[in-house]
């Protein structure tokens, strides 16, 4: 039991848990090594299992002569669907494929696939107790398939169209052969399914194509008869004759109207030139006339002659008169020739007008015929649509029939999948993995052992520490930080009680004494002093981990010095230990305290000092000390029964609380150890048989069955001298 008072709030001491595990490290490591050895032996006894894998890629595949467009169309089909990939996974696990692989590889002859025939004794017992169905009741083929399925694993690789086929077997060759065989059977089955589909397509398309040919011929015949009956003859494949004729008349009418307008414009230009007297030789129609051109040349020659003669002859000269008369005649001829050209242009305009009128009449007639032809084309279009639909369907069927007929060979219809990774014979077994099994077993055993040790420490109460809060907790924590005292002790012991403890220098009551019956010593006086040396007692306390140790020194200060040496030895071993000086002489305080007048337990029990002020560090070790104090010991003794509060606080904060009582008797010690897990230490540096037997008799009579003797030889005496 720890120093935890009933109905008191407690907390878990993580440090104590870690120390408990570390103290039992040899036991834990032994258990771990045993578990690792058992796991290693078990892994070696298990028959090795080998696993190999084949991977198949689901993708559209077409023969080499297939067009790119067809391949692209196939790739956009349902092969890219996740549901289709999942369907292929189920197909690979179908009973038909498995039976074919089993028969091809003759797996029914292997004992591995019929364990029921060589059943174990345990299976026989379970069958007789009706706890398991008798596997021999199933047919041999079903038993082989069940064993095959247990070793087979087919799955889709996430995020891809790849399917993995895993198989586990005791034979590495068989582990590689079965996935490859299953993949080959799957591909041949898929290819055969495509061949069957092509054969069925050709058988169905043949009669359909013959019927379509007849329907197409009849539809085209109806179109031709309708055209002939209604005069809807085609001129260029798309236009009927009335429509073409109307287009031609419209184009000719436009041309004639343009010629008429051109002729009228040319005639008007000639009239304007004649009426205004302007030179008409700039007009295109006049300049293009050869007669006008000859007359213009003659006119130019006459004017040249007249100009030459005027320089030498008078205007009344007969020669000049003759030349002027010829010039006037030529100009008259030019005017007459211009009038003829004008009349010719006007005639062209009249002819164009008459042609336009005639074309207008023809256009009206053709428009009427075209309107009737448009009504007849409605029925013609319906017949043509029917004939085109039949023709397109026939062409589609012919293309499908040719493709299906060309893929009648097995090589022309590859399966829509291919093997991207074939299984190879494995070298290392898949199971058991000796190293991982041993490591996992060792780690699990180590963790479980540590957990069991921690639980035992928790259930024993040694890893629990009381938690109490009061108004003085903050003040006590501040003092503890200055004195370097554990916080848990301060948090518990800082509670101010109305009852003040007293010192245990002398723990006998004034009114009465404890009566002890005479009993014989249960043990003889030990002869081997080394067994009860200070170091041996320190090792014993480190292993047993009691929260409280009461040291009694019947011989006085030399025994107290041994207790001081024990405390320092435990502190040097890494234990958190505190010594309470309850002696009358204050010899432990003299050995350990820097200041002999330091506040101590008597001051605390009398209420004259705070708890944090009474804890001091040892001047020669990491141990802590609560000195004797400066207050009156008798006044402190009045509340000795309430000293348990101090011990509870210290037991929760330290690994061990050592109370040095000096030459105390059994009655005084029993007040401190009532309902506590405590070790009684008899500090006798120089063993005296009479004292030892008497004390052992008294303590055994009082119910203390476990009393530790600390007796040292010369070596211990030297240690005590050094401590002093």
Secondary structure by P-SEA (a helix, b strand, c coil): cccccccbbbbbcaaaaaaaaaaaaaaaaaaaaaaaaaaaaaaaaccbbbbbbbbbbbbbbbcccccaaaaaaaaacccccaaaaaaaaaaaacaaaaaaaaaaacccccccccccccccaaaaaaaaaccccccccccaaaaaaaaaaaabbbbccccccbbbbbbbcccaaaaaaaaaaaaaaaaaaaaaaaaaaaaaaaaaaaaaaaaaaaaaaaaaaaaaaaaaaaccccccccccaaaaaaaaaaaaaaaaaaaaaaaaaaaaaaaaaaaacccccccccccccaaaaaaaaaaaaaaaaaaaaaaccccccaaaaaaaaaaaaaaaaaaaaaaaaaaaaaaaaaaaaaaaaaaaaaaaaaaaaaaaaaaaaaaaaaaaaaaaaaaaaaaaaaaaaaaaaaacccccccccccccbbbcccccccccaaaaaaaaaaaaaaaaaaaaaaaaaaaacccbbbbbbccaaaaaaaaaaaacccaaaaaaccccccbbbbbccccccccbbbbbcccccccccccccccccaaaaaaaaaaacccbbbbbbcccaaaaaaaaaaaaaaaaaccbbbbbccccccccccccccccccccaaaaaaccccccccbbbbccccccccccccccccccccccccaaaaaaaaaacccbbbbbcccccaaaaaaaacccbbbbbbccccccaaaaaaaaaaaaaacccbbbbbbbcaaaaaaaaaac
